[in-house]
Amino acid sequence: MIGDLQEVYLDNMHFTKKSFYSIDVSEVVDFIQDYIALSFSPRFRKTQIINSIEMEFEHIKTMKQLFKALEKYVSWFNFELVVKLVNTFFTDERDLQRKWSTYREKLKDYFKNNNTQAVQIADSIEFGLSDVPGTKVMIAKVARDDYTLNDLYFFHKLIADALEVPQYNLYFCTIDDGCMELKYSIPDFLYSVLFPLTNQQCHSLAEIGIIKITCHEYVNEMKQLPENELKKLHNSPIDIYDPLWYENTSTPLNEACWRGLKDEVQRLIDKTGLQERGKNGWSPPLAASYAGHIDVLCLLIDVYHCDPSQGDDDGVISLHMASCRSHLNIAQYLVNECHVDPDIADSSGNTGLLYSALGGHVDLVIMFLKKKCNVSQVNREGSTLSLLACKSGQVALVDQLKQFDIFSEDDIDFNGCGIVHYCAMSDSVELLEYLNDNHKSELFQKRDRFGATPLHIACQYASSGFIMKMASIFGYKVLLEADYSGRSSLHYLCNGLVDKYCITEVYNKLTSPCDIPLLLQIPTFYLDSKEDRHKYIALNINVTKQHKR
């Protein structure tokens, strides 16, 4: 669900970045400087903020630097600036435009059909929910222009409280800039209960900044109260780029911990306690650790005595969350002050050290190594510290492991994959060059137990940069090498990953420079049915047709 959406978003960003390499970077910088405000809510569309961001892009010289900077201002649900870039610079690139339009539809479908908190804060009109029979539309206007997503979260709850119907969920529709306007679809029976509003209801609405309520024939205008008479909605600003804003964390307490709302966490614990756990065993310390809110985590452990070593249903503990998300301060707090065993592994066999290596977080890896953690730990797949460091694609991390004299070029997992196989998964050309310059050449031709070379793995992961670098180092003949079942690089590229990757881009790179007739190499392994054979051949032919188009 949510993970699939984020993966599609990352795939789209990857292909978009590759496409922009043919464009003059200065033109793209000028465009972004003109339209960067599209990524912000009205609260942040201030001249001073926009000017500082424009200056940040002023020093960009390469497309790689540009997209690295752009990543800070877009996310899986805040991507319209990227779409505008694509539509402006690639007017004839239908495939890339189609990727983003398809993604937008998938996002709408998620909000419309997924039974989570996301539905309660979605644009129901845009998502096709405006014609529900037996409903009225209630419009609440808020007299402020500095709202954030955090405000929406609290308005969603507080308006129902002010109307004295806290047991009902109100589903808002749209938001207008300047004056926030929330449109709610309410059933007829609730309409008859609410209207006309009492004086107390109007006053309660005014206290949270509502200046007007309109529903059918009823219109109530409230006097705008001075700021010192308004109820405080919250203290903590929300990170609008949090990729998990709409994820359902199962309980209000988990949500508050995730967002770093310390006062709300205290209020909820004092009201309902700490007993309830969320989906898959998700707990408040896990939520706070994942999001990096050390103040909330300290509150939970030091004041409310939560167990820092408590895990979810898969044995994932707060230290694992902090490690994979690169929150060094939280990891240090858990190990140094809470005395959490740094060698605790989850059900997949991963420890904090392995999670840090997989993420390429050098500072965290150094911390664990200085704590004399078990460097021989392997996870359920047999992945070692050295292998996961290569999977991260970070040269600095591999170099650091060498300085500690614990990097092993001969490590293999349970399938026989070595360090170059793992490097192929990351598409890190920089690490590939580093390994080629500093390690024995036979590692690059090493096969796993199925006969797959690193190049085969690169094709399976659509690591186009890695593929082209391997071909330039060892010659294009390596593209014809088959595994023990007779499958070539192109078969790996096509086999089972059509929905996940746009294979035509990598196919073009494989064939255009050398015109190798890869499609003539049919697998020699045994097939149980003719349908399987047709599937392989038809898929390859379809790729060829797309390439010709």
C-alpha positions, 0 to 999 in steps of 0.5 A, a space after each residue: 500500500 503506502 510502501 508501494 506508492 513511495 517506491 513508484 514515486 522513487 522510480 519516477 524521480 529516478 527516471 526523471 533525473 536521468 531524463 534531465 541529464 540532457 538539459 542545460 542545468 542553468 535553465 532548470 535552475 532558473 525554472 525552479 527558482 521561479 516556481 519553488 513556491 508551488 511546494 509550500 503551503 501559504 504559511 511558508 510562501 514568504 519572500 524571505 523563505 523563498 529568497 533563501 531557497 533561490 540562493 540555495 539553487 544559485 550555486 548548483 552546477 550539475 544536474 545531480 546536485 540539482 536533484 539532490 537539492 530538489 529532494 528536500 522540497 518535494 515528496 511522495 504526496 507533494 510532487 507538483 513541481 516535478 510534474 511541472 518540470 516534466 511538462 515544461 522541458 519534455 513536451 513530447 516525452 509521453 512516457 515520462 508524462 504518463 508515469 506521473 499521471 499514472 502515479 497521481 491516479 494511484 495516489 487518488 485511489 489510495 486516498 479513496 479506497 484505503 481504510 486509514 486516517 488518510 481518507 479522513 483528510 482527503 479532497 473528497 470532491 477531487 477524489 469523486 466522493 461529492 455525490 453521496 446521497 443524503 448528505 449536506 456540505 458544511 463549510 467552515 472558514 478559518 481566519 488565518 493564512 499560516 496554516 500547516 498540515 498540523 493545523 488540519 490534523 487538529 481542526 479535524 478533531 477540534 471542530 467536531 468537539 466544538 460542535 459537541 459531536 466528538 463521536 462523529 468523524 467529519 470528512 473535509 473536502 477542500 482548502 482555499 489559500 488565504 483563508 482556510 476553508 474546510 468543506 465537510 460532507 455530513 449526513 442529513 441526520 447529523 445536519 438536523 442535529 447540528 443546525 441551527 447552532 447554539 450560542 455555545 457551539 458558535 463560541 467554541 468554534 470562534 475559540 479555535 479560529 472559525 469565523 463562519 459556518 455555512 450549511 444549506 440554508 444556515 449561515 453562522 458568522 462568528 466574531 473573530 477573537 483576538 489571538 490571546 483568546 484563541 485556544 492553542 492548537 499545538 506547539 510543534 510545527 509539522 515537517 511537510 515532507 514527512 513521507 509517512 504523513 498519511 500512514 495509518 499508525 493505528 492509534 492517536 498516541 502513536 500518531 502524536 509520537 510520530 509527529 513529535 507532539 510532546 504535549 499531545 503525547 502527555 495528554 493522551 497518556 494521562 487520559 488513556 494510558 500506554 497499554 494499547 499497541 498499534 498495527 503489527 505491534 507498533 508502539 509509541 517508542 517505535 514511532 518516536 524513534 522512527 521519526 527522530 523525536 528524541 524529546 518524545 522518546 525521553 518522555 516515554 522512557 524517563 517519565 512514563 517508564 516505557 521499555 526501550 527494548 520492547 519490539 513490534 511483532 517482528 522484533 524490531 526495537 527503537 534502536 533498529 528504527 533509529 539506525 535505519 533512519 540515521 538518528 544518531 542522537 537517539 541511538 546514542 541515548 538508547 545505548 549509552 543511557 538506557 543500556 539497550 543491548 546494541 547486538 539485539 537482532 530482530 526476526 530477520 537477523 538484522 541488528 542496529 549495526 547491520 541496519 546502519 550499514 544498509 542505510 550507508 550511515 557512516 556515523 552510526 556504524 562508527 558508533 556501533 563499532 566503538 561499542 565493540 558490537 558483533 561484526 560477525 552477525 549475519 541476517 536471515 539471508 546471510 548478508 554480512 556487514 561488508 555485503 550490506 555496506 556494498 548494498 548501500 553504495 557508499 564508498 565512505 562506509 566501505 573505506 571506514 570498514 577497511 580502516 577498522 580492518 573488518 571489511 571482507 571482499 570474500 564474503 558471500 550470502 546464503 545464495 552465493 552473492 558477493 560484494 559486487 553483486 550487492 554493489 549492483 543492487 545499489 547502482 552505485 558507479 562510484 563504488 563499482 569503480 572503487 572496488 574495481 581499483 582496489 580489489 581482485 578482478 575475479 570478484 566481478 565475474 563471480 557467480 552465485 549458486 544460480 550462476 548469476 553474475 553481478 551484471 545479471 543482478 544489476 539487470 534485475 534491479 535495473 541498475 543502468 549506471 552499473 550496467 554501462 560501467 561494467 560493459 565499458 570495463 569488460 566489454 559488451 560481450 559480458 552482456 551475452 553471458 548466461 547463468 546456469 539456466 541459460 538466461 542472459 542479462 536481458 532475460 534478467 531485465 525482463 523477467 518478472 520486473 516489467 511492472 516495477 521498472 521501465 525496462 525500455 530505458 535499460 534495454 536501449 543502453 544494452 543494445 544501442 551501442 553495440 547492436 548485439 542480437 540479444 533477443 536471439 538468445 533463447 533460454 536453454 533451461 527446461 520449460 514446463 509449458 509452451 505458455 512460459 516460452 511464449 511469455 519470455 519471447 513475447 515480452 522481449 518482442 514487446 520491448 523491441 517494439 517499444 524501442 523502435 517507437 
